[in-house]
């Protein structure tokens, strides 16, 4: 289900009070939220999710929040967890959680990418045609 315009406006207003350089981008029926170039949050079906790793995931789990599952309850879980709705009424706490999610997003971007393996060239196929006869001069 798409994000309603009023919810989107409310979330962005609150996040702009909590974190620097907030911008949003529509994507796949939802909204991606950035702080500068760090993609740290997403909004889907009027629910906000923040980027997590082992440093901040326990805070979400302690509040009973779970991961974003774009393909339903049995689908793969993404590394974004639902943000408790009451955080949007407490800017000080929202700021702390947003800053942690932004830091997670920045760390994820700076990890060294796995080295790409070069594909091995395929050996040239041998010609199945008969070799051409050489012309001899007499």
N, C-alpha and C positions, 0 to 999 in steps of 0.2 A: 504494500500500500504506500502511496506517495506521502511525502511530508507536507503537512498543511502550511500555507503561507504564514499564518499567524504564529504557529509553533516555531517555524524557521526564524522568523523575525525576533521572537522572544529569546531563543537560544543564542542567536548571534549577538544580540544586545547584551546579554549577561556575560557571554564569553569575552566580548570586547572590553568589558569592565574588569575582567579577571586576567587577561593575557594580551601581550602586544601583537600588533600586525595581523589581526584575525581577518581571514577572507574565506569565502565559501565557494563551492563549485558543485553544480548539479551533476550527479552521476548515477546511472542505473536506477533511476526512480528515487534515489535518496540524495543526501548532501554530504560532500566531503568538506572537512573544516581544517584549515591550515593556520599555523602561526609562522609567518614568513614562508619558508619553503618546507616546513615540517608538517606533514600530514598526520595530525594527532587525534582527530575525532571524526566520527561519522554519525549521521542522523538517518534513521530509517523508521518508517511507520510511527513517526512522532516519538521516537525513543533515541536518546543520545548515548553513544558509546565512545569511550576513551581508549587509546592505545595502551597496552599493558605488556609487561614482562615480569620477571621474577621479583623485581624491586617494588612494584606497586600493585600487582595482582592480589596479594593478601588483603589489601584495604577493601577491594571490591568484594572479594569472597566473604569477608567479615560482615559486610552489609547484605549478604545474600544475593549479590548480583552475579549474573552469568555472562557467558560470551555471546557475541553476535554470531548467529548461524544463518547465513543468507539463504540456505537451501532447506530450511525447516529444522525442527527439533532433533532429527536424526542425522542432519547434515554435518559437514565439517565445521568446527569452531574456529573462528578467526581470533587474532590477538587484540581484539577490541572488546571491552566489557561494558555492560550497561552502567550508566551513571545514575546514582540514586537521585530521584526527582527533587528531593528537598534540598540538594546542594545548590540548586539554581536560586534558592531564596537566601543562601548564606554565601555572600561573595567572598569572604575571607577563606572559607573552606574550599569553595569552588576554585579559587586562585591556586591553592596548594595542589589540588588534584589535577588541575589543568597544567600547571608547571611540571608536575611529574610526568604526565602523559606527553608533553612536548619534549621533555628530556629523553623519554623512551623512544620517541619517533626520531629524534636526532641521533641517538646511539644506533638505532637500526639502520639509518642511512650511512653511517660511517664504518660499519662492519665491512671487512674486506670481502669482496665478492669471490665466489668460488672460481678458481681458474677454469677458463673455458678450454675444453679439449678440442684440438683441431681434428676435423674428420680425416680419417686416413684416405688417401686417394685410392680409387678403385683401379685395379690393374687393367690395362688395356686388354680388351677382348681380342683373342686371336681371330684372324680372318678365317672364315670357314670356306672361302672360295679357294679353288686350286691355284697354285702359284702360276703366274704367267710364264710361258715358255720364253726363253731368251732367244733372240734372233741372232743367228750366226752368219757371219759373212764368209763366203768362200773365195 
